[in-house]
Amino acid sequence: MTGVLLGFGVVAVIALLGFATSALLPGEARTMRAGLTPVVYYLTNPALMLVLVAGTDLGAVLRVYTPIALVTAAVAGAVFALYSGALLRRGAARTAVGAMASSYVNAGNIGLPIALYAVGSAAPVVSVLLAQLLVVAPAYLLVFSWVTRPSRRAGPGAATAARTPARTGAPTGTSTGRTILRSVANPVTIGTALGVLLSSTGLTVPEVLWVPLEMLGEASIPLLLLLFGMSLHGQRPFRTRALVPDVIGGTLVKVALMPVVAWGIARFGFGLGGTELLGVVVMAALPTAQNVFLFSSQFRMPADAGRDIILLSSFLSFPAVLLAGLLLR
């Protein structure tokens, strides 16, 4: 338990430093974010994933962790869809965005440092990344494409953005395929794929190349946490009062129900315990990934509730993960 608390202390201190930087030096912080974001996206994060995955037992990940991640995401998304459709009477567009926001984990940014420092293993976060990049994200993007097709936009429950002229409508046809491809073929996925290749074939990289890759990867975690802390400053949830039930419901599914579902599946379905079980639950308790907002905006879906779920879950995920650590110590 001491290791878990120490891990979260490290994560919290660096994230708070980023938050304080944005509060005290807003102009400089904007410049930092503009410069650091592409460095992390294109260089340090892919290098970190390559190094981590190359040293991961992929057999165990694919047999156990990845199925747990997929089932957990499916259950969380389905619960929100029922809540949104049956109780709130929302249309298909709002329901789809909310379902993704309730089940899509920020594993690539905040998940990596928490997994490494608090759990001590990269296997849980690698499993979530594989599940989301290869299955969950393409599935939701196909749903977004179906919801925003012209015949759907003309019907009841259409997205508010559907009132935009046809020439600015949602991506269809080939552009949908390109969007799905971009969600999979990004630098992190490429780094992960190279790591899978090394892990599965036993190939080794010359030390003169491997050491620089490790150095780049080690720089990724503190930079990710700084950027995460900076992104929280100045954000305000509940700007659309009518969507408060959507935001609260989606956040509760994300930070409360999803970890419980993950615990039940891992404990009783796969017999996990100890640190392995903690890793699965911690990954499920992470906040919503910002990709949800990006994807919904790309398809011109109503993204306001999704944006607020991202923000609120970012603040509430830390106590949720700490509670998981206390209960599963």
FITOR-649310 format. One record per residue (C-alpha): x, y, z; residue in one letter; residue number from 1. Coordinates in steps of 0.001 Angstrom, whole numbers, plus 524288, in hexadecimal, padded with zeros to 5 digits. Layout:
{X=X	Y=Y	Z=Z	code=A	pos=NUM} .
...
END
This chain:
{X=80000	Y=80000	Z=80000	code=M	pos=1} .
{X=80B6E	Y=8091D	Z=802E2	code=T	pos=2} .
{X=81012	Y=8075E	Z=7F4ED	code=G	pos=3} .
{X=802A7	Y=80ADF	Z=7EF9F	code=V	pos=4} .
{X=801F3	Y=81747	Z=7F7CB	code=L	pos=5} .
{X=80FBC	Y=81B07	Z=7F406	code=L	pos=6} .
{X=80C76	Y=818CE	Z=7E5C3	code=G	pos=7} .
{X=8008E	Y=82177	Z=7E668	code=F	pos=8} .
{X=8082F	Y=82B93	Z=7EDF1	code=G	pos=9} .
{X=8120B	Y=82C5B	Z=7E2E5	code=V	pos=10} .
{X=8072F	Y=82D7A	Z=7D8D3	code=V	pos=11} .
{X=7FFD5	Y=837C3	Z=7E0AA	code=A	pos=12} .
{X=80BB9	Y=84054	Z=7E34B	code=V	pos=13} .
{X=80FAA	Y=84160	Z=7D505	code=I	pos=14} .
{X=8019B	Y=84385	Z=7D093	code=A	pos=15} .
{X=7FFD7	Y=84E25	Z=7DADB	code=L	pos=16} .
{X=80C6D	Y=85474	Z=7D63C	code=L	pos=17} .
{X=80698	Y=8551D	Z=7C89C	code=G	pos=18} .
{X=7F9F3	Y=85AC5	Z=7CDFA	code=F	pos=19} .
{X=80177	Y=86507	Z=7D5C7	code=A	pos=20} .
{X=8097A	Y=86887	Z=7C9D3	code=T	pos=21} .
{X=7FD11	Y=86B6E	Z=7C22E	code=S	pos=22} .
{X=7F79A	Y=87350	Z=7CD7E	code=A	pos=23} .
{X=803C0	Y=87B6C	Z=7D025	code=L	pos=24} .
{X=8098F	Y=87C4F	Z=7C281	code=L	pos=25} .
{X=7FE0E	Y=87B57	Z=7B910	code=P	pos=26} .
{X=8051F	Y=880EB	Z=7AD4D	code=G	pos=27} .
{X=81145	Y=878AD	Z=7AF1C	code=E	pos=28} .
{X=808FA	Y=86CA2	Z=7B1F5	code=A	pos=29} .
{X=801FE	Y=86E0B	Z=7A4E5	code=R	pos=30} .
{X=80F32	Y=86EA4	Z=79E23	code=T	pos=31} .
{X=813DB	Y=862BB	Z=7A5AB	code=M	pos=32} .
{X=807BC	Y=85AE9	Z=7A216	code=R	pos=33} .
{X=808EA	Y=85EAB	Z=793CF	code=A	pos=34} .
{X=81712	Y=85A38	Z=7938C	code=G	pos=35} .
{X=81668	Y=84E43	Z=79C49	code=L	pos=36} .
{X=80A09	Y=8481A	Z=796E8	code=T	pos=37} .
{X=80FB8	Y=84452	Z=78997	code=P	pos=38} .
{X=81C60	Y=83FD1	Z=79011	code=V	pos=39} .
{X=814CC	Y=83695	Z=798DF	code=V	pos=40} .
{X=80B79	Y=83267	Z=78E0C	code=Y	pos=41} .
{X=81585	Y=82F95	Z=7838F	code=Y	pos=42} .
{X=821C4	Y=82BE3	Z=78B31	code=L	pos=43} .
{X=821A9	Y=828CB	Z=799A8	code=T	pos=44} .
{X=814A8	Y=821A1	Z=79AF1	code=N	pos=45} .
{X=816EA	Y=8187F	Z=78F46	code=P	pos=46} .
{X=824A8	Y=815AA	Z=79461	code=A	pos=47} .
{X=81F20	Y=81287	Z=7A1D6	code=L	pos=48} .
{X=814DB	Y=8094E	Z=79C39	code=M	pos=49} .
{X=81EFA	Y=80267	Z=793CD	code=L	pos=50} .
{X=827DA	Y=80011	Z=79F81	code=V	pos=51} .
{X=81CC2	Y=7FBEA	Z=7A886	code=L	pos=52} .
{X=815F4	Y=7F2CB	Z=79F17	code=V	pos=53} .
{X=822BD	Y=7EC89	Z=79ADD	code=A	pos=54} .
{X=824A6	Y=7E83E	Z=7A8FD	code=G	pos=55} .
{X=81691	Y=7E3F0	Z=7AB54	code=T	pos=56} .
{X=81167	Y=7D60A	Z=7AB41	code=D	pos=57} .
{X=807BB	Y=7D7BA	Z=7A023	code=L	pos=58} .
{X=80225	Y=7CA1A	Z=7A1FB	code=G	pos=59} .
{X=7FD3D	Y=7CD97	Z=7AF9E	code=A	pos=60} .
{X=7F85E	Y=7DAD8	Z=7AB00	code=V	pos=61} .
{X=7F069	Y=7D55E	Z=79FBE	code=L	pos=62} .
{X=7EB39	Y=7C9BA	Z=7A758	code=R	pos=63} .
{X=7E6DB	Y=7D104	Z=7B372	code=V	pos=64} .
{X=7E863	Y=7DFC0	Z=7B410	code=Y	pos=65} .
{X=7E37E	Y=7E374	Z=7A690	code=T	pos=66} .
{X=7D6C9	Y=7DB82	Z=7A767	code=P	pos=67} .
{X=7D419	Y=7E1A8	Z=7B4B5	code=I	pos=68} .
{X=7D632	Y=7EF3B	Z=7AF06	code=A	pos=69} .
{X=7CD2A	Y=7EC87	Z=7A384	code=L	pos=70} .
{X=7C20F	Y=7E6E7	Z=7ABAB	code=V	pos=71} .
{X=7C334	Y=7F1BA	Z=7B5C5	code=T	pos=72} .
{X=7C272	Y=7FC50	Z=7AB55	code=A	pos=73} .
{X=7B6C6	Y=7F5AB	Z=7A4E9	code=A	pos=74} .
{X=7AF3D	Y=7F4AB	Z=7B1BC	code=V	pos=75} .
{X=7B1FC	Y=802D2	Z=7B58C	code=A	pos=76} .
{X=7ADF8	Y=807E9	Z=7A836	code=G	pos=77} .
{X=7A194	Y=7FFBF	Z=7A836	code=A	pos=78} .
{X=79D94	Y=80467	Z=7B5C1	code=V	pos=79} .
{X=79EE3	Y=8129E	Z=7B1E1	code=F	pos=80} .
{X=797A5	Y=81029	Z=7A524	code=A	pos=81} .
{X=78C2E	Y=80A81	Z=7ACC5	code=L	pos=82} .
{X=78C7B	Y=815D8	Z=7B661	code=Y	pos=83} .
{X=78D31	Y=82006	Z=7ABA7	code=S	pos=84} .
{X=7833E	Y=819EF	Z=7A28A	code=G	pos=85} .
{X=7794F	Y=8144F	Z=7ABFF	code=A	pos=86} .
{X=779C7	Y=81E1B	Z=7B744	code=L	pos=87} .
{X=77E96	Y=82ADC	Z=7B159	code=L	pos=88} .
{X=77863	Y=82895	Z=7A3F1	code=R	pos=89} .
{X=78451	Y=82DB3	Z=79CE6	code=R	pos=90} .
{X=7863C	Y=82BC4	Z=78E6D	code=G	pos=91} .
{X=78FB2	Y=8222E	Z=7885A	code=A	pos=92} .
{X=79A8A	Y=82C3F	Z=78691	code=A	pos=93} .
{X=79B14	Y=830B8	Z=794C2	code=R	pos=94} .
{X=799B0	Y=822C5	Z=79975	code=T	pos=95} .
{X=7A4F1	Y=81E02	Z=790F8	code=A	pos=96} .
{X=7AE34	Y=828C6	Z=79564	code=V	pos=97} .
{X=7AA7A	Y=826CE	Z=7A39A	code=G	pos=98} .
{X=7AC54	Y=81822	Z=7A292	code=A	pos=99} .
{X=7BA0F	Y=819EE	Z=79D3A	code=M	pos=100} .
{X=7BD3D	Y=82414	Z=7A7A6	code=A	pos=101} .
{X=7B89A	Y=81A7D	Z=7B213	code=S	pos=102} .
{X=7C11B	Y=80F49	Z=7AD65	code=S	pos=103} .
{X=7CD37	Y=81485	Z=7A656	code=Y	pos=104} .
{X=7D8E6	Y=81545	Z=7AF7C	code=V	pos=105} .
{X=7E40B	Y=81F10	Z=7AF47	code=N	pos=106} .
{X=7EE0F	Y=81421	Z=7AF70	code=A	pos=107} .
{X=7F7E6	Y=81A6D	Z=7A65B	code=G	pos=108} .
{X=7FA0E	Y=826C4	Z=7AE67	code=N	pos=109} .
{X=7F6AD	Y=8253A	Z=7BCBC	code=I	pos=110} .
{X=7F5F1	Y=81657	Z=7BC64	code=G	pos=111} .
{X=80437	Y=81417	Z=7B93F	code=L	pos=112} .
{X=80A11	Y=81B25	Z=7C4FC	code=P	pos=113} .
{X=7FFD8	Y=815CB	Z=7CE5B	code=I	pos=114} .
{X=801FC	Y=807DC	Z=7C9A5	code=A	pos=115} .
{X=810B7	Y=808DD	Z=7CAB8	code=L	pos=116} .
{X=811CE	Y=8104A	Z=7D77D	code=Y	pos=117} .
{X=805E5	Y=80B68	Z=7DEDA	code=A	pos=118} .
{X=8042A	Y=7FD7D	Z=7D9C0	code=V	pos=119} .
{X=81206	Y=7FA8C	Z=7D54F	code=G	pos=120} .
{X=80E33	Y=7F3F1	Z=7C891	code=S	pos=121} .
{X=80B7B	Y=7F868	Z=7BAC3	code=A	pos=122} .
{X=802D0	Y=7ECB0	Z=7B78E	code=A	pos=123} .
{X=7F5C6	Y=7F2D7	Z=7BBBB	code=P	pos=124} .
{X=7F7D8	Y=7FF5D	Z=7B402	code=V	pos=125} .
{X=7FCF4	Y=7F814	Z=7A80D	code=V	pos=126} .
{X=7F0BC	Y=7EFA2	Z=7A81F	code=S	pos=127} .
{X=7E7BB	Y=7FB76	Z=7A8CD	code=V	pos=128} .
{X=7EF0C	Y=80265	Z=79DE0	code=L	pos=129} .
{X=7EE4D	Y=7F670	Z=7951A	code=L	pos=130} .
{X=7DFC8	Y=7F4AC	Z=797E2	code=A	pos=131} .
{X=7DC81	Y=802F1	Z=79582	code=Q	pos=132} .
{X=7E51F	Y=80575	Z=789B4	code=L	pos=133} .
{X=7E185	Y=7F914	Z=78277	code=L	pos=134} .
{X=7D353	Y=7F697	Z=7867F	code=V	pos=135} .
{X=7CC82	Y=800D8	Z=78EE2	code=V	pos=136} .
{X=7D01C	Y=80D36	Z=78762	code=A	pos=137} .
{X=7CD15	Y=807AA	Z=779C7	code=P	pos=138} .
{X=7C020	Y=80245	Z=77EE0	code=A	pos=139} .
{X=7BBD1	Y=80F6E	Z=7845D	code=Y	pos=140} .
{X=7C033	Y=8167D	Z=7781E	code=L	pos=141} .
{X=7B7C8	Y=80D66	Z=77000	code=L	pos=142} .
{X=7AC54	Y=81095	Z=77900	code=V	pos=143} .
{X=7AF21	Y=81F22	Z=77778	code=F	pos=144} .
{X=7AF48	Y=81D72	Z=768C4	code=S	pos=145} .
{X=7A23B	Y=81650	Z=76915	code=W	pos=146} .
{X=79BEF	Y=8204F	Z=77227	code=V	pos=147} .
{X=7A038	Y=82BF3	Z=769F0	code=T	pos=148} .
{X=79CE8	Y=82691	Z=75C8A	code=R	pos=149} .
{X=79367	Y=82F76	Z=75541	code=P	pos=150} .
{X=78755	Y=826FE	Z=7572A	code=S	pos=151} .
{X=789B7	Y=82668	Z=765CE	code=R	pos=152} .
{X=78C85	Y=834EC	Z=76737	code=R	pos=153} .
{X=77F5B	Y=83808	Z=76154	code=A	pos=154} .
{X=7781E	Y=82FE4	Z=76B7B	code=G	pos=155} .
{X=7748A	Y=831C4	Z=779B8	code=P	pos=156} .
{X=77F80	Y=832AE	Z=783B0	code=G	pos=157} .
{X=7893A	Y=83783	Z=779C5	code=A	pos=158} .
{X=79571	Y=83E6D	Z=77E2D	code=A	pos=159} .
{X=7944C	Y=84CF2	Z=7804F	code=T	pos=160} .
{X=79F72	Y=84EA7	Z=776C7	code=A	pos=161} .
{X=7970A	Y=8485B	Z=76C50	code=A	pos=162} .
{X=79111	Y=855A9	Z=769B9	code=R	pos=163} .
{X=79E02	Y=85968	Z=7637E	code=T	pos=164} .
{X=79D23	Y=85A7A	Z=754B2	code=P	pos=165} .
{X=79F6F	Y=84DF7	Z=74D1A	code=A	pos=166} .
{X=7ACA5	Y=8523E	Z=7483B	code=R	pos=167} .
{X=7B196	Y=8523F	Z=75662	code=T	pos=168} .
{X=7AADD	Y=845A6	Z=75A3F	code=G	pos=169} .
{X=7B0FF	Y=83A0A	Z=7610C	code=A	pos=170} .
{X=7BB14	Y=831CD	Z=75A27	code=P	pos=171} .
{X=7B595	Y=8271C	Z=751C1	code=T	pos=172} .
{X=7BAC9	Y=81CA8	Z=748E3	code=G	pos=173} .
{X=7C93C	Y=81DBD	Z=74677	code=T	pos=174} .
{X=7CB45	Y=8286F	Z=750C0	code=S	pos=175} .
{X=7C584	Y=81F62	Z=75B15	code=T	pos=176} .
{X=7CF50	Y=81509	Z=7574E	code=G	pos=177} .
{X=7DA4B	Y=81F00	Z=75818	code=R	pos=178} .
{X=7D5D1	Y=82354	Z=7658E	code=T	pos=179} .
{X=7D599	Y=81555	Z=76A7B	code=I	pos=180} .
{X=7E2E4	Y=812DC	Z=7645D	code=L	pos=181} .
{X=7E87A	Y=81EF7	Z=76AEC	code=R	pos=182} .
{X=7E347	Y=81A6D	Z=77807	code=S	pos=183} .
{X=7EAE9	Y=80DCD	Z=7767B	code=V	pos=184} .
{X=7F6C6	Y=81217	Z=76E8F	code=A	pos=185} .
{X=7FC60	Y=81C2C	Z=777E3	code=N	pos=186} .
{X=80A1B	Y=81D0F	Z=77DC4	code=P	pos=187} .
{X=8064B	Y=8160C	Z=78A56	code=V	pos=188} .
{X=80058	Y=80AD8	Z=782A4	code=T	pos=189} .
{X=80C5C	Y=809F5	Z=779FD	code=I	pos=190} .
{X=8152D	Y=809A4	Z=785F5	code=G	pos=191} .
{X=80C6B	Y=7FF4C	Z=78C0E	code=T	pos=192} .
{X=80CAD	Y=7F732	Z=77F93	code=A	pos=193} .
{X=81B82	Y=7F79E	Z=77F1B	code=L	pos=194} .
{X=81BCF	Y=7F361	Z=78D51	code=G	pos=195} .
{X=812A8	Y=7E81D	Z=78A2F	code=V	pos=196} .
{X=81BB4	Y=7E418	Z=77F22	code=L	pos=197} .
{X=8279C	Y=7E400	Z=78810	code=L	pos=198} .
{X=82076	Y=7DCE9	Z=79303	code=S	pos=199} .
{X=81A89	Y=7D26A	Z=78A5A	code=S	pos=200} .
{X=8269F	Y=7CFA9	Z=78213	code=T	pos=201} .
{X=8312F	Y=7D117	Z=78C4D	code=G	pos=202} .
{X=838A4	Y=7DAA0	Z=783D1	code=L	pos=203} .
{X=84220	Y=7E3BA	Z=78AAF	code=T	pos=204} .
{X=845AB	Y=7F1B8	Z=78773	code=V	pos=205} .
{X=85405	Y=7F5B1	Z=787BB	code=P	pos=206} .
{X=8575F	Y=7FC5E	Z=79476	code=E	pos=207} .
{X=85B9E	Y=808BE	Z=78D8B	code=V	pos=208} .
{X=84D7D	Y=80A43	Z=788F1	code=L	pos=209} .
{X=84685	Y=80440	Z=79495	code=W	pos=210} .
{X=84C71	Y=80D43	Z=79EE5	code=V	pos=211} .
{X=847CF	Y=819C0	Z=79804	code=P	pos=212} .
{X=83A45	Y=813BA	Z=796AE	code=L	pos=213} .
{X=83A0D	Y=810F7	Z=7A544	code=E	pos=214} .
{X=83E6E	Y=81EDC	Z=7A837	code=M	pos=215} .
{X=83398	Y=82481	Z=79FBC	code=L	pos=216} .
{X=829A5	Y=81B94	Z=7A622	code=G	pos=217} .
{X=82DF7	Y=81F77	Z=7B3D2	code=E	pos=218} .
{X=82BA4	Y=82DBB	Z=7B04A	code=A	pos=219} .
{X=81DAA	Y=82AE2	Z=7AC2F	code=S	pos=220} .
{X=81763	Y=828B2	Z=7B975	code=I	pos=221} .
{X=81B11	Y=83589	Z=7C02B	code=P	pos=222} .
{X=817CA	Y=83D1A	Z=7B3CE	code=L	pos=223} .
{X=80A95	Y=83653	Z=7B2C8	code=L	pos=224} .
{X=80763	Y=83999	Z=7C0DC	code=L	pos=225} .
{X=80B79	Y=847C5	Z=7BF50	code=L	pos=226} .
{X=802DD	Y=8492C	Z=7B34A	code=L	pos=227} .
{X=7F799	Y=84270	Z=7BA3B	code=F	pos=228} .
{X=7F882	Y=84BDF	Z=7C5AF	code=G	pos=229} .
{X=7F958	Y=857A4	Z=7BCA0	code=M	pos=230} .
{X=7ED34	Y=8532E	Z=7B54A	code=S	pos=231} .
{X=7E4F2	Y=85346	Z=7C1B9	code=L	pos=232} .
{X=7E6D4	Y=861AD	Z=7C4CB	code=H	pos=233} .
{X=7DBDB	Y=86AAE	Z=7C0B6	code=G	pos=234} .
{X=7D267	Y=85FC9	Z=7BD3C	code=Q	pos=235} .
{X=7C44E	Y=860E5	Z=7C1E9	code=R	pos=236} .
{X=7BA4C	Y=855EF	Z=7C13D	code=P	pos=237} .
{X=7AB7C	Y=85739	Z=7C033	code=F	pos=238} .
{X=7AB7F	Y=8626B	Z=7B695	code=R	pos=239} .
{X=79F17	Y=85C8F	Z=7B0B0	code=T	pos=240} .
{X=795C3	Y=85B0A	Z=7BC23	code=R	pos=241} .
{X=78C37	Y=85265	Z=7B4CF	code=A	pos=242} .
{X=796DF	Y=84813	Z=7B360	code=L	pos=243} .
{X=79A32	Y=846F6	Z=7C1DF	code=V	pos=244} .
{X=79352	Y=8399E	Z=7C2E4	code=P	pos=245} .
{X=79B42	Y=834B2	Z=7B749	code=D	pos=246} .
{X=7A818	Y=83978	Z=7BD07	code=V	pos=247} .
{X=7A594	Y=8345B	Z=7CAB8	code=I	pos=248} .
{X=7A08B	Y=82756	Z=7C5AF	code=G	pos=249} .
{X=7ABDD	Y=82588	Z=7BC4D	code=G	pos=250} .
{X=7B5EC	Y=82937	Z=7C695	code=T	pos=251} .
{X=7B026	Y=81FCF	Z=7D080	code=L	pos=252} .
{X=7B063	Y=814DB	Z=7C685	code=V	pos=253} .
{X=7BE7C	Y=8181A	Z=7C34D	code=K	pos=254} .
{X=7C4B1	Y=819C1	Z=7D0B4	code=V	pos=255} .
{X=7BB8E	Y=81172	Z=7D92B	code=A	pos=256} .
{X=7B483	Y=806E8	Z=7D164	code=L	pos=257} .
{X=7BF4E	Y=803A0	Z=7C7B9	code=M	pos=258} .
{X=7C969	Y=80038	Z=7D24B	code=P	pos=259} .
{X=7BF59	Y=7F7B0	Z=7D93B	code=V	pos=260} .
{X=7BC2B	Y=7F0A5	Z=7CC85	code=V	pos=261} .
{X=7CAA7	Y=7EEAD	Z=7C9D4	code=A	pos=262} .
{X=7CC9D	Y=7E953	Z=7D78E	code=W	pos=263} .
{X=7C173	Y=7DFB2	Z=7D621	code=G	pos=264} .
{X=7C5D0	Y=7DAB9	Z=7C8D4	code=I	pos=265} .
{X=7D41E	Y=7D99E	Z=7CCD0	code=A	pos=266} .
{X=7D183	Y=7D3A5	Z=7DA30	code=R	pos=267} .
{X=7C6C9	Y=7C9FA	Z=7D6FD	code=F	pos=268} .
{X=7C86E	Y=7C817	Z=7C86C	code=G	pos=269} .
{X=7D73B	Y=7C6E4	Z=7C7DE	code=F	pos=270} .
{X=7DB0E	Y=7C44E	Z=7D601	code=G	pos=271} .
{X=7E457	Y=7CFD3	Z=7D71E	code=L	pos=272} .
{X=7E8D9	Y=7D4E0	Z=7E42A	code=G	pos=273} .
{X=7F334	Y=7DD63	Z=7EA7E	code=G	pos=274} .
{X=7FA9A	Y=7E6F1	Z=7E200	code=T	pos=275} .
{X=7F4DF	Y=7E153	Z=7D577	code=E	pos=276} .
{X=7E706	Y=7E40D	Z=7DA19	code=L	pos=277} .
{X=7EAE5	Y=7F192	Z=7DEE0	code=L	pos=278} .
{X=7F0B5	Y=7F4C2	Z=7D18E	code=G	pos=279} .
{X=7E41D	Y=7F121	Z=7CA88	code=V	pos=280} .
{X=7DB9E	Y=7F923	Z=7D3CA	code=V	pos=281} .
{X=7E4B6	Y=804DB	Z=7D367	code=V	pos=282} .
{X=7E46F	Y=80521	Z=7C491	code=M	pos=283} .
{X=7D595	Y=804F0	Z=7C4BC	code=A	pos=284} .
{X=7D535	Y=81036	Z=7CE7D	code=A	pos=285} .
{X=7DD67	Y=8193B	Z=7C5FD	code=L	pos=286} .
{X=7D6F9	Y=82564	Z=7C041	code=P	pos=287} .
{X=7D0E7	Y=82635	Z=7B2DF	code=T	pos=288} .
{X=7DA6F	Y=8280D	Z=7A7A9	code=A	pos=289} .
{X=7DA69	Y=8350A	Z=7A07E	code=Q	pos=290} .
{X=7D960	Y=82D44	Z=793D4	code=N	pos=291} .
{X=7CABC	Y=82C72	Z=79667	code=V	pos=292} .
{X=7C970	Y=83B17	Z=7947B	code=F	pos=293} .
{X=7D231	Y=83AC4	Z=7887B	code=L	pos=294} .
{X=7CABC	Y=82F9E	Z=7821C	code=F	pos=295} .
{X=7BD46	Y=8354B	Z=784E0	code=S	pos=296} .
{X=7C19D	Y=8428F	Z=77FC5	code=S	pos=297} .
{X=7C6FC	Y=83C29	Z=77381	code=Q	pos=298} .
{X=7B981	Y=8367F	Z=770C8	code=F	pos=299} .
{X=7B2BA	Y=84312	Z=77508	code=R	pos=300} .
{X=7ABAA	Y=83C15	Z=77FE4	code=M	pos=301} .
{X=7A6C0	Y=8436F	Z=78C00	code=P	pos=302} .
{X=7B347	Y=84304	Z=793EE	code=A	pos=303} .
{X=7AFEA	Y=84BE6	Z=79F68	code=D	pos=304} .
{X=7AC02	Y=84106	Z=7A8E4	code=A	pos=305} .
{X=7B7B2	Y=838E6	Z=7A4D6	code=G	pos=306} .
{X=7C0C4	Y=84467	Z=7A75C	code=R	pos=307} .
{X=7BB4F	Y=84646	Z=7B507	code=D	pos=308} .
{X=7BC46	Y=837B3	Z=7B817	code=I	pos=309} .
{X=7CAA1	Y=8384F	Z=7B446	code=I	pos=310} .
{X=7CCE8	Y=843BB	Z=7BD6A	code=L	pos=311} .
{X=7C515	Y=83EBA	Z=7C90C	code=L	pos=312} .
{X=7CA9C	Y=830F6	Z=7C81A	code=S	pos=313} .
{X=7D853	Y=836BE	Z=7C7B9	code=S	pos=314} .
{X=7D62B	Y=83CAB	Z=7D532	code=F	pos=315} .
{X=7CED2	Y=83117	Z=7DB09	code=L	pos=316} .
{X=7D74E	Y=8261B	Z=7D5D5	code=S	pos=317} .
{X=7E23E	Y=82885	Z=7DF9B	code=F	pos=318} .
{X=7D9B8	Y=8261C	Z=7EBAE	code=P	pos=319} .
{X=7D378	Y=81A9B	Z=7E49E	code=A	pos=320} .
{X=7E0A5	Y=8145E	Z=7E1DC	code=V	pos=321} .
{X=7E566	Y=81708	Z=7EFB6	code=L	pos=322} .
{X=7D922	Y=81098	Z=7F50A	code=L	pos=323} .
{X=7DBBC	Y=804CB	Z=7EC73	code=A	pos=324} .
{X=7E97A	Y=80413	Z=7F1DD	code=G	pos=325} .
{X=7E46A	Y=80496	Z=7FFDC	code=L	pos=326} .
{X=7DA15	Y=7FA22	Z=7FDA8	code=L	pos=327} .
{X=7E2E1	Y=7F0F1	Z=7F5FC	code=L	pos=328} .
{X=7EF62	Y=7F27F	Z=7FDDA	code=R	pos=329} .
END
